[in-house]
């Protein structure tokens, strides 16, 4: 099923090259079906590539998905043209009265700061709280997962001796969990972070997936209303390579990403071993925790909002 995204979004050209069907507003408005409304708070510095990564995953689903992009009102990114943000992103004040079926909050390049030192910490906490009332299910990715677990449950992050960087093997704690439907006994997730989570003592947070090398990777609370992904299942095949080259050029201390290049040699191409499970992960989230779990009143409110939006 196609994914509905804003007209002229730069991701469109790349996705069409990959034979991914995307729809603009005009064509979508002729469809006699209410799409799942998913809003993405994109905190990553390279916003255009992040947009493409998530749209790629959301489009590989039989459900029709309408994607909106959200920016912070209290922070102006340095690496994205202001024109791009004004054209394709909404501020929180513009969406604060809306209701959404799903939400994704990405990682952010502020991992080494204490949470309270992040300039937009007050706004991000407000959005976390807002999502609990306005969104059926939310995916928190990488830094956002650590920030949300800290905000809601007081879980602290712990600095690592060196960057956790590479593609790591994981297993599901409960293979019968709907999020892992269709998964193999072992699956892989890219990670790129300098911190990890302390031991989880809250009975309200369930660890769904673990890795001997990467630790807790997928966690959940509130019966699937919130998922916390410490890795980057959404990464494109060459994202880790681009991060590696960038750090080398900056002179930053960086090891070759583990289990990524053929024979662990950066002269070789990456061995892509995570994308099929990434698609399953997002499909299962949309199907079992967004589409099937959307409360009637939330769906009805969203439908009325869509009618209002379309005039």
C-alpha positions in Angstrom: 0.0 0.0 0.0 1.4 3.5 -0.8 2.5 5.9 1.9 1.2 9.4 1.7 3.8 12.1 2.2 4.1 15.9 1.5 4.4 16.9 -2.1 7.9 17.5 -3.4 9.6 15.9 -0.3 13.2 15.1 -1.4 12.8 11.5 -0.3 10.3 10.9 -3.1 12.9 10.6 -5.9 15.0 8.2 -3.9 12.0 6.0 -3.0 10.7 5.9 -6.5 14.1 4.7 -7.6 13.6 1.8 -5.2 10.2 1.1 -6.6 8.4 2.2 -3.5 5.0 3.7 -4.2 4.3 7.0 -2.6 1.3 9.3 -3.0 0.8 13.0 -2.9 -2.1 14.8 -1.2 -4.1 15.1 -4.4 -4.2 11.4 -5.2 -4.5 10.4 -1.6 -7.7 12.5 -1.2 -9.4 10.3 -3.8 -8.9 7.2 -1.7 -12.0 6.1 0.2 -10.2 4.8 3.2 -8.9 6.4 6.4 -5.1 6.1 6.4 -3.1 5.4 9.6 -1.8 8.8 10.7 1.8 8.6 11.8 3.8 11.7 12.9 7.6 11.6 13.1 9.5 13.9 15.4 12.8 14.0 13.5 15.7 15.0 15.8 18.5 13.6 13.6 20.9 16.1 12.1 20.7 14.7 8.6 16.9 15.1 8.3 16.4 14.3 4.6 18.2 10.9 4.9 16.3 10.1 8.1 13.0 10.9 6.4 13.8 8.5 3.6 14.8 5.7 6.0 11.5 5.8 7.9 9.2 6.3 4.9 10.9 3.3 3.3 9.9 1.1 6.2 6.4 2.5 6.7 5.6 2.0 3.0 6.3 -1.7 3.1 2.9 -2.5 4.6 -0.6 -3.3 3.3 -2.0 -0.4 5.4 -2.2 3.1 3.9 -0.1 5.4 6.0 -0.1 9.2 6.1 3.1 10.6 7.4 3.6 14.1 8.9 6.9 15.5 10.1 7.3 17.4 13.4 10.0 19.9 14.5 10.7 21.4 17.8 9.6 25.0 18.4 12.5 25.7 20.8 15.4 24.4 18.6 16.7 25.3 15.2 18.8 22.6 13.5 22.1 23.6 12.0 22.3 20.9 9.2 18.9 21.3 7.5 17.9 24.3 5.4 15.3 26.4 7.1 13.2 26.3 3.8 13.0 22.5 4.1 11.7 22.7 7.7 9.2 25.4 6.9 7.9 23.5 3.8 7.7 20.0 5.2 7.6 20.2 9.0 5.1 21.4 11.5 5.8 22.9 14.8 4.3 21.4 17.9 1.8 24.2 18.4 0.4 23.3 15.0 -0.4 19.7 15.9 -1.0 19.9 19.7 -4.7 19.4 19.3 -4.4 16.5 16.8 -4.6 12.8 17.4 -2.4 10.2 15.7 -2.4 6.5 15.3 1.4 6.2 15.6 4.4 8.3 16.4 8.1 7.9 15.9 10.7 10.0 17.8 14.2 9.6 16.5 17.6 9.7 18.1 19.5 13.0 18.5 23.1 14.1 18.6 23.0 15.1 22.3 23.8 11.7 23.9 26.8 12.9 25.9 24.9 15.6 27.6 22.9 15.0 30.8 19.2 15.1 29.9 18.5 18.3 31.8 21.4 20.0 29.9 19.7 19.5 26.6 18.4 22.9 25.4 15.0 21.5 24.4 14.6 19.1 27.3 11.4 20.9 28.6 9.8 20.8 25.2 10.7 17.1 24.6 9.2 16.1 28.0 6.1 18.0 27.1 5.8 16.1 23.8 6.4 12.8 25.6 3.5 13.5 27.9 1.3 14.8 25.0 1.9 11.5 23.1 0.4 9.5 25.9 -2.9 11.2 25.4 -2.8 11.8 21.6 -1.1 8.8 20.1 -2.1 5.1 20.1 1.5 3.8 20.1 4.9 5.5 20.0 8.3 4.3 19.0 11.2 5.9 20.7 14.5 5.4 18.9 18.1 5.5 20.3 18.5 8.7 22.4 14.8 9.3 22.4 14.4 5.8 24.0 16.8 6.7 26.7 15.2 10.1 27.3 11.7 8.7 27.5 12.7 5.9 29.9 14.4 8.4 32.1 11.4 10.8 32.0 8.7 8.2 32.6 10.5 5.7 34.8 13.7 7.3 36.1 16.0 4.9 34.1 19.5 6.4 33.8 22.0 6.1 31.0 25.6 4.9 31.6 28.6 6.1 29.5 30.4 3.3 27.7 34.2 3.0 27.5 34.0 3.4 23.8 31.3 3.8 21.1 29.0 0.8 20.6 29.2 0.7 16.8 28.3 -2.0 14.4 25.6 -4.6 13.6 24.8 -6.9 16.5 23.0 -10.2 16.9 19.9 -10.2 19.1 17.3 -12.6 20.4 13.7 -12.2 21.5 13.0 -12.8 25.2 9.5 -13.9 24.2 9.3 -15.1 20.6 5.5 -15.2 20.8 5.3 -11.5 21.3 3.4 -10.0 18.3 6.2 -7.6 17.6 8.4 -10.6 16.6 5.9 -12.4 14.5 7.8 -13.9 11.5 11.2 -13.3 13.1 14.0 -15.8 13.1 15.6 -17.1 16.3 18.4 -14.6 15.8 18.2 -11.2 14.1 20.5 -8.2 13.7 20.2 -4.5 14.5 22.7 -1.7 13.9 23.8 0.4 16.9 25.7 3.6 17.1 25.9 5.1 20.6 28.2 6.1 23.4 25.8 5.2 26.3 23.7 2.3 27.5 20.9 1.8 30.0 21.3 0.9 33.6 19.6 -2.2 34.9 15.8 -1.9 34.5 14.1 -2.4 37.8 10.6 -1.1 37.0 7.9 -3.8 36.6 6.2 -1.4 34.2 9.0 -1.8 31.6 9.5 -5.2 29.8 12.7 -6.1 28.0 11.6 -7.8 24.7 15.0 -8.2 23.0 18.6 -8.5 24.2 22.1 -8.9 22.8 25.2 -10.2 24.4 27.2 -7.3 22.9 24.6 -4.5 22.7 22.5 -5.2 25.8 18.7 -4.4 26.0 17.6 -3.5 22.5 13.8 -3.4 22.4 11.7 -2.6 25.5 8.0 -1.9 25.9 5.6 -0.4 28.4 1.9 0.2 28.8 0.9 -2.9 26.8 2.6 -1.7 23.6 1.5 1.9 23.8 5.2 2.7 24.0 8.3 0.9 22.5 11.9 1.8 23.2 14.5 0.8 20.5 18.1 1.5 21.6 19.4 0.7 18.1 18.7 1.8 14.5 16.8 -0.8 12.6 15.8 2.0 10.2 19.4 2.5 9.0 20.1 2.3 5.3 22.9 -0.1 4.2 25.6 2.5 4.0 24.7 4.7 7.0 27.3 3.1 9.4 29.9 3.5 6.7 29.1 7.1 6.3 29.3 7.6 10.0 32.7 5.8 10.1 34.2 7.9 7.3 32.8 11.1 8.9 34.4 10.3 12.2 37.7 9.4 10.6 37.8 12.7 8.7 37.1 14.6 11.9 39.9 12.8 13.7 37.4 11.4 16.3 38.3 8.1 18.0 36.4 5.4 16.2 36.8 1.7 15.6 35.7 -0.2 12.5 32.0 -1.0 12.9 31.7 -4.6 14.2 30.1 -7.3 12.0 29.4 -4.8 9.3 31.9 -5.0 6.5 32.7 -8.3 4.7 35.6 -9.9 6.7 35.5 -6.8 9.0 37.5 -5.0 6.3 36.4 -1.4 5.6 37.7 -1.9 2.1 34.9 -4.4 1.5 31.2 -3.5 1.1 28.8 -3.9 4.0 27.0 -7.1 4.6 23.4 -6.1 5.0 21.7 -8.5 7.4 19.1 -6.4 9.2 16.7 -4.9 6.7 14.2 -7.9 6.4 13.7 -7.9 10.2 13.5 -4.1 10.2 10.6 -4.4 7.8 8.9 -7.0 9.9 9.4 -5.0 13.1 7.7 -1.9 11.6 5.0 -3.9 9.9 4.2 -5.7 13.2 4.1 -2.5 15.1 1.7 -0.9 12.6 -0.5 -3.9 12.4 -0.7 -5.1 16.0 -0.1 -2.0 18.1 -1.3 0.9 15.8 -4.0 -0.4 13.5 -5.6 -3.1 15.6 -5.3 -1.2 18.9 -6.4 2.3 17.9 -9.3 3.0 20.3 -12.6 3.8 18.5 -12.8 7.3 20.0 -9.2 8.1 18.9 -9.9 6.8 15.4 -13.1 8.7 15.2 -11.4 11.9 16.3 -8.6 11.4 13.8 -11.2 10.8 11.1 -13.0 14.0 11.9 -9.7 15.8 11.8 -9.0 14.4 8.4 -12.4 15.6 7.1 -11.7 19.0 8.5 -8.3 19.0 6.9 -9.7 18.1 3.5 -12.4 20.8 3.8 
